[in-house]
Amino acid sequence: MAWFEREFIAVPPSHKNQLVHKWPDVNIRRFSRVIVDAGEIALFVHTGQVAAVMTPGRHQVDATELPGLGALLDKLSGGNAYRAELYFVGTKEFPGNKFGGRLDDILDPRSEQIVTLRVFGEYALAVRDPAALITGLTGTVDLTDPGSVISWCSDLLLRSMRITVAAGTTGGRWPILGLAAYLPEIDTEVLSATNQQLRRYGLLITRLGNFDINLAPEDTDRLKRLAKDVRYIQLAGGFQPYAAGELALGAGQGMALGGGSAVAGGFLGAGLGLSAAGQQLGTAPPASGPPPGHAPARGAAGSNGPLAAEDAGQVECAQCQVGIPAGSSFCTGCGRRLAARLCTGCGATLGPGARFCGACGSPADT
């Protein structure tokens, strides 16, 4: 057979960087030449079993050179073809494979807050046993799809990452905040767990690169605020001094921005709220006034006696003893009409509740 009549089989240039490339024809002409480049291995597979393996170089498709092909001779072709699947498997390292997504909702043991962890990164993949790869993944993933094996490995890696990180954080070995300091430990444990499962398929993740475990943005802000508040409460000696300090800072910032009276009013209201909270906790100072069970002295400040009413420009109603403004026609306590009285000494009009005449000093007629 002339040289130019021979068929050459090789990986197309556009598929050189694929992990697995399957030759589309299952009828391989006898005496064809298979070209296996460096970093590749070719395998003839029949009914899930590897019939022949070809290392880098040129190989003639014939049972004399590849003894395993003897049982694959297609009789319908008159002995001119072998019926088998031909796979080219890359043996070099394949870096830059993406993986990532949501890990889990984790309870942070330090803050007792539930947060969502995520991971994003890359990894490098290599084939250690091409025969195990082809026979192990046949029927599991579509080997004719260039990205199917990579996608399957990415999902497996994410699953191992989820289990490892969840166990480490909930167990208290790794804190949620500052998790980046423990990435080397996470790297080692995740690779070990993942490669234990990949080994049976002839695959190996050689390294992780540029991966990061982080929180959802809202969870990051929440934990930072909580950590700050807890630390400041400890430094202030309790919640009430810390809250009062926060109110003072807020009021000062608001007034500096032109908040003036509105901020001052809000600060006063918040202060009253703290006072009420302090009373509930038993920490507020006692209110001024006489001791419980003691009535105030008549005429003393804060009492309702006649002297206090007169000092305030008021008089006492003769019926209900409520202090009312001088010159009123009716009592504000009982509604009684206050009739005008005349002094028996000089005839001048006396104000409601007056005991002496303001004109002559004569005692009023009560």
C-alpha positions, 0 to 999 in steps of 0.5 A: 500500500502506497504511503499516500494512501495511508490514513493519519489519525491525530488530535486536531490543533484546536483540541490540543489542550483538552484533557480527553479527545475522542476520535469520532470514527469507531471503525479504524482502518487497518494500517492507519498511522496514529500520531501521538504527540508528547504529553499524550497517550492514545488508547483503543477501548472496546466494550469498556476494556482497554485493548491497546495503549500507544505512547508518544510517537507514530504507530501503525494500526495493525495486530502485528504491532499492537497485539491487543487489536487482533480480537477487534478485527471487523469481519464485515470490512473484509479484515480491513478495519478494527472496530474500537473507540480511540481516545487521546488523553493528555498527561501534562498538567492542566492549570487554570480550572475554575471552581466555586460557589456557596459552601454552607450556612455556618453558625459562628461559635464565637459570635453565635451568628449564622453566616453564609460562606462562599469560595472561589478559586482555581486548581490544576488537574493531571491524569495519572492513569489514563486507562482508569480515567477512560474506563472509570468515567465511561457512562458517568460523564460525557467524554466527548464533551471537552469540559465535562471531565473538568466540570465533574472534578470542579463539583467534586472539589467544591463538595470536599471544600464544603465538608472540610470547611464546615467541620473546621469552622463549626468545630472551632478550629478555624474562625469565621473572621480571619479565615485567610490565615488558615488557608494553607491548612484548608488547602492540605485537607481539601486536596487530601479528601478530594484526591482520595476520591479522584484516585480511582478515576486516575485523576489528581488535583496537583494544587489549588491556586488563587482561591479565597473563602469569604462571607456574603457582604452583609454578613461581613458587615454584621460580624464586624459591627458585633465584634466592635460593640463587644470589645467596646462594651468590655472597655467601657465596663458595661453596656450602659456606659458604652451606649451613653458614649455612643449617644454622645458621639452621635449627637456631636457628629450630628450637631457638627453637621448642622443637626442642632436642635433636632439632634439635641432633642433626639439625644435627650430622648435617648438619654431619658430612655437610658434613664428608664432602662437604668431604673429597671436595672436598679442602677438609676439614681433615686429621685429627689423628694421626701422619703417614702411615707413622709408628706411634704411640709405645708408651704415647702417647695413641691407641696400643694399648700396655700403658701405655695399657691400664693407664692405662685400668684394663686389662691386656694379654692375654699371648697376643694383647696385647689390653687387657682390663678388670682382673679379667676371667676371659676375654680379650675378644680371643682368648677365652683363660681367664685363670687366677689367679696367686699371688705367689711372695713373699707368696702374694697373688692376682695380676691377669691380666697383672700384672708385680709383686705389688700386696701386696709388690711382688715381681716376678710369675712370668711 
